[in-house]
Amino acid sequence: MGVVGGGLAGQAAALALADAGAHVVLLEARARLGGVAGSFRRGDLDVDTGQHVFLRCCTAYRRFLHRIGAEHLVTLQDRLDIAVRSPTRSARLRRSSLPAPLHLANALLRYGHLSPRERLGLVRAALALGRVDRDDPAVDAVSFGAWLAAHGQGARAVDVLWDVVGIATLNARAQDASLALAATVFQLGLLDRADAGDIGWATAPLGALHDDAAHRALTAAGVEIRRSTKVTGLRRAGGAWLIETGAGEETAVDRVVVAVPPAAAVRILPAGTVEDDLGTELGSTPIVNVHVVYDRRVLAEPFVAGVDSPVQWVFDRTAQSGAAAVFGPAAQYLAVSLSAADDLLPRTAQELREHFVPALAALLPAARDARVLESFVTREPHATFRGAPGQAARRPGPRTAHPGLYLAGAWTATGWPATMEGAVRSGAHAAEALLQTDRVDVEVPA
């Protein structure tokens, strides 16, 4: 069997197939595994391609970490706790020990970035959002922003509360996001279970998880890994699928899972497998990261969210990057993560530096007297599909009309936004669909 794509979706599919006894060949165009959830070396620094976090409710991704032996490389909050800062005040979104949905009531009622009246409105809207049927196609056709407005949420509440969570998880602002996807995030992550929204993150470079650990697990499972191997096409010949590569070679397999981004899938899949305009229809949204190294510690927490500021989220990446060995033990390396960054993508690195270094100083008082040792910018122009209203009808399931050909990727019909959880689920679903043709059962995380 073949798997095209070595991101989380392809890895999850390959492991599920190998665990079911299949011989699997995995082909990845890059020299590393992990896709957009990976890392690279910049001099002596380990730099993540993006600042990825997960929630306690991300059961498929957490099982994946266990499967590849990387659980010790992540940490998970005991209790959801987010510092939300503006240049003039600080507030916290911290859950209590009460059962859901009461666990967030105190945090919302004391949320200092809004007036008392606006805080009461938050509670009412949150309870209403918990009742939204996210599986209703009519719900997917509505924008999250329109729903919030209809439920009494003004621009201020959207800016300093709903978009704080929504932009980071949906890679879209409320006005541009599907209500169904937003309901998925808020219901599963914050409203259904008290502990579901506890935040986890990697304590090592993402490459240590999604490349190194994953490579070891795949190899131990018997998966043949071919990196730096770009697939250019697929064609059916007799009872086999021929995977064509840029080297002019062909690999014959009986079944194949294609786990690449939608635009790449359109290029390599047989004509008619998916709509020719799938990549355009689903669209893509960029993520930009501004990396700043200071000569001293300016942030005492692992991460903080920003409001009334161009800074959305900022993460302390000092330990994961190895910055102390490069810049000295006093230095701190911060990464500003900017989702839905269409307006920032065309800006030069110098322009972004001149914009965000002062913004960090306004948000973090200790940064005002600190010296910037280095700064740089990374970009993912097509980080995720665009989770706009109507997205569900455009996302194909794992099965295709061609026997033995299956699809995976966070952009397929998982019901989740483009997250690590959605990617892993898609790979498991594709493996399940493939193995069901042989009446082989495989567990798919619920």
Residue pairs with C-beta under 8 A, 6 or more apart in sequence:
1 17
1 22
1 23
1 24
1 25
1 253
1 254
1 255
1 256
1 257
1 434
2 24
2 25
2 26
2 27
2 241
2 243
2 251
2 253
2 255
2 256
2 257
3 10
3 13
3 14
3 17
3 24
3 25
3 26
3 27
3 256
3 257
3 259
4 10
4 27
4 231
4 234
4 243
4 256
4 257
4 258
4 259
4 260
4 268
5 27
5 28
5 35
5 258
5 259
5 260
5 408
5 409
6 26
6 27
6 28
6 30
6 32
6 33
6 34
6 35
6 225
6 227
7 33
7 34
7 35
7 36
7 37
7 210
7 259
7 260
7 409
7 423
8 34
8 35
8 37
8 61
8 64
8 210
8 410
8 420
8 423
8 424
8 427
9 35
9 259
9 408
9 409
9 410
9 423
9 424
9 426
9 427
9 430
10 26
10 28
10 35
10 257
10 259
10 260
10 408
10 427
11 26
11 33
11 64
11 68
11 210
11 214
11 218
11 427
12 60
12 64
12 408
12 423
12 424
12 425
12 426
12 427
12 428
12 431
13 257
13 259
13 406
13 408
13 427
13 428
13 430
13 431
14 24
14 26
14 218
14 221
14 223
14 257
14 427
15 64
15 67
15 68
15 217
15 218
15 221
15 223
16 427
16 428
16 431
16 432
16 435
16 442
17 24
17 257
17 431
17 434
17 435
18 24
18 218
18 221
18 222
18 223
19 221
19 442
20 431
20 435
20 440
20 442
21 440
23 222
23 224
24 221
24 222
24 223
24 224
25 223
25 224
25 226
25 243
25 251
25 253
26 218
26 223
26 224
26 225
26 226
27 226
27 229
27 231
27 243
27 245
27 251
28 225
28 226
28 227
28 228
28 229
29 228
29 229
29 230
29 231
30 227
30 228
31 227
31 228
32 38
32 40
32 207
32 211
32 227
33 210
33 211
33 214
33 215
33 225
33 227
34 206
34 207
34 209
34 210
34 211
34 214
35 210
35 423
36 49
36 50
36 380
36 383
37 49
37 50
37 52
37 206
37 210
37 420
37 423
38 48
38 49
38 206
38 207
38 210
38 211
39 46
39 47
39 48
39 49
39 205
39 206
39 207
39 208
39 211
40 46
40 47
40 49
40 207
41 47
42 376
43 326
44 322
44 325
44 326
45 321
45 322
45 323
45 326
45 333
46 205
46 207
46 320
46 321
46 322
47 205
47 291
47 321
47 378
48 202
48 205
48 206
48 207
48 317
48 320
48 335
49 206
49 378
49 380
50 287
50 289
50 337
50 378
50 380
50 383
51 289
51 313
51 315
51 317
51 335
51 337
52 201
52 202
52 206
52 420
53 199
53 200
53 201
53 303
54 61
54 62
54 74
54 199
54 200
54 201
54 419
54 420
54 421
55 189
55 196
55 197
55 198
55 199
55 200
55 421
56 62
56 76
56 195
56 196
56 197
56 198
56 200
57 188
57 189
57 192
57 193
57 196
57 197
58 200
58 419
58 420
58 421
59 421
59 445
59 446
60 421
60 424
60 425
60 428
60 445
61 419
61 420
61 421
61 424
62 71
62 200
63 424
63 445
64 424
65 71
65 73
65 74
65 209
67 217
68 209
68 213
68 214
68 216
68 217
69 213
69 216
69 217
70 208
70 209
70 213
70 214
73 202
73 203
73 204
73 208
73 209
73 213
74 200
74 201
74 202
74 203
74 209
75 200
75 201
75 203
76 198
76 199
76 200
77 198
77 199
77 200
78 198
79 94
79 95
79 97
79 195
79 198
80 93
80 94
80 95
80 190
80 195
80 197
80 198
80 199
81 92
81 93
81 94
81 95
82 92
82 93
82 94
82 164
82 199
82 303
82 304
82 305
83 90
83 91
83 92
83 301
83 303
83 304
83 305
84 90
84 91
84 92
84 93
84 111
84 113
84 160
84 164
84 304
84 305
84 306
84 307
85 91
85 304
85 305
85 306
85 307
85 309
85 363
85 364
86 113
86 160
86 306
86 307
86 308
86 309
86 363
87 308
87 309
87 362
87 363
88 308
89 112
89 113
90 112
91 110
91 111
91 112
91 113
92 107
93 104
93 107
93 111
94 107
95 103
95 104
95 107
95 194
95 195
95 197
95 198
96 102
96 103
96 104
96 105
96 106
96 107
97 103
97 194
98 105
98 194
99 194
100 191
100 192
100 193
100 194
100 196
101 126
101 127
101 130
101 191
103 194
104 126
104 190
104 191
105 123
108 119
108 122
108 123
108 126
109 119
109 120
109 123
110 119
111 119
111 122
111 161
113 160
113 161
113 307
113 308
114 122
114 156
114 157
114 160
114 161
118 154
118 156
118 157
121 152
121 153
121 157
122 153
122 157
122 161
124 151
124 152
125 148
125 151
125 152
125 153
125 157
126 186
126 190
126 191
128 151
129 147
129 151
129 182
129 183
129 186
129 187
129 191
130 186
130 187
130 191
130 192
132 139
132 147
132 179
132 183
132 187
133 139
134 179
134 180
134 181
134 183
134 184
134 187
134 415
135 180
135 415
136 180
137 392
137 393
139 179
139 180
139 183
140 178
140 179
140 180
140 181
140 389
140 390
140 391
140 392
140 393
141 389
141 390
142 178
142 179
142 389
143 174
143 175
143 176
143 177
143 178
143 179
143 388
143 389
144 162
144 166
144 170
144 174
144 175
144 177
144 178
144 179
144 181
144 182
145 158
145 173
145 174
145 175
145 176
145 177
146 175
146 179
147 179
147 182
148 157
148 158
148 162
148 174
153 162
158 174
159 307
159 308
160 307
160 308
162 174
163 173
163 174
164 305
164 307
164 312
165 185
165 186
165 189
165 190
166 172
166 173
166 174
166 177
166 182
166 185
167 173
167 312
167 339
167 340
168 305
168 312
168 313
168 337
168 339
169 185
169 189
169 417
169 419
170 177
170 181
170 182
170 185
170 387
170 417
171 285
171 287
171 339
171 340
171 383
171 384
171 386
171 387
171 417
171 418
172 285
172 339
172 340
172 386
172 387
172 388
173 340
174 182
176 340
176 386
176 388
177 387
177 388
177 389
178 387
178 388
178 389
178 390
178 391
178 392
179 389
180 391
180 392
181 387
181 391
181 416
181 417
184 415
184 416
184 417
185 417
188 196
189 196
189 197
190 196
190 197
201 302
201 303
201 315
202 208
202 209
202 320
203 319
203 320
204 320
205 320
205 321
215 225
218 225
219 225
229 245
229 246
229 247
230 245
230 246
231 243
231 244
231 245
231 246
231 260
231 268
232 244
232 245
232 246
232 267
232 268
233 244
233 267
233 268
234 241
234 242
234 243
234 244
234 256
234 258
234 268
234 269
234 270
234 405
235 241
235 242
235 244
235 270
236 242
236 270
236 402
237 252
239 254
240 252
240 253
240 254
241 252
241 253
241 254
241 255
241 256
241 404
241 405
242 250
242 251
242 252
243 250
243 251
243 252
243 253
243 256
244 250
245 251
254 404
255 404
255 405
255 406
255 434
255 437
256 404
256 405
256 406
257 398
257 406
257 407
257 408
257 427
257 430
257 431
257 434
258 265
258 268
258 269
258 405
258 406
258 407
258 408
259 407
259 408
259 409
259 426
259 427
259 430
260 268
260 409
261 279
261 284
261 382
261 409
261 411
262 274
262 278
262 279
262 282
262 385
262 409
262 411
263 278
263 279
263 284
263 382
265 274
265 278
265 279
265 407
265 409
266 274
266 276
266 278
266 279
269 400
269 405
270 402
270 405
272 401
273 400
273 401
273 402
273 405
274 396
274 400
274 407
275 281
278 394
278 396
281 394
282 385
282 386
282 391
282 394
282 395
282 411
283 385
283 386
283 388
284 381
284 382
284 383
284 384
284 385
284 386
285 339
285 340
285 341
285 342
285 382
285 383
285 384
285 385
285 386
285 387
286 341
286 342
286 344
286 345
286 379
286 380
286 381
286 382
286 383
287 337
287 338
287 339
287 341
287 379
287 380
287 383
287 384
288 338
288 341
288 344
288 345
288 352
288 377
288 378
288 379
288 380
289 335
289 336
289 337
289 338
289 377
289 378
289 379
290 335
290 336
290 338
290 352
290 353
290 356
290 375
290 377
291 317
291 333
291 334
291 335
291 336
291 374
291 375
291 376
291 377
291 378
292 333
292 334
292 335
292 336
292 353
292 356
292 357
292 360
292 372
292 374
292 375
293 323
293 327
293 331
293 332
293 333
293 334
293 372
293 373
293 374
293 375
294 331
294 332
294 333
294 334
294 367
294 370
294 371
294 372
294 373
295 327
295 328
295 330
295 331
295 370
295 371
295 372
295 373
296 330
296 331
296 332
296 366
296 370
296 371
297 330
297 332
297 366
298 332
298 334
298 360
298 364
298 366
298 367
298 370
299 314
299 316
299 332
299 334
299 364
299 366
299 367
301 316
302 315
302 316
303 313
303 314
303 315
303 316
304 313
304 314
304 363
304 364
305 312
305 313
306 312
306 313
306 314
306 359
306 363
309 359
309 362
309 363
310 338
310 355
310 356
310 359
311 336
311 356
311 359
311 360
311 363
312 336
312 337
312 338
312 339
313 336
313 337
314 334
314 335
314 336
314 337
314 360
314 363
314 364
315 334
315 335
315 337
316 332
316 333
316 334
317 323
317 333
317 334
317 335
318 324
318 331
318 332
318 333
321 333
323 331
323 332
323 333
324 331
327 333
327 373
327 374
331 373
334 360
336 356
336 360
338 344
339 383
341 379
344 352
345 379
345 381
347 355
349 375
349 376
349 377
352 377
353 375
353 377
357 372
357 375
360 367
361 367
361 368
383 418
384 410
384 411
384 417
384 418
385 391
385 395
385 410
385 411
385 418
387 417
387 418
392 413
392 415
395 411
395 412
395 413
395 414
396 407
396 412
396 413
397 407
397 412
397 413
397 429
397 433
398 406
398 407
398 408
398 412
398 413
398 426
398 429
398 430
398 432
398 433
398 434
399 406
399 407
399 433
400 406
400 407
404 434
404 437
406 430
406 433
406 434
407 426
407 430
408 423
408 426
408 427
408 429
408 430
409 423
409 426
410 416
410 417
410 418
410 419
410 420
410 422
410 423
410 426
411 418
412 426
412 429
412 430
414 422
414 425
414 426
414 429
416 422
416 425
424 445
425 444
425 445
428 442
428 444
428 445
429 444
431 442
432 442
432 444
435 441
435 442
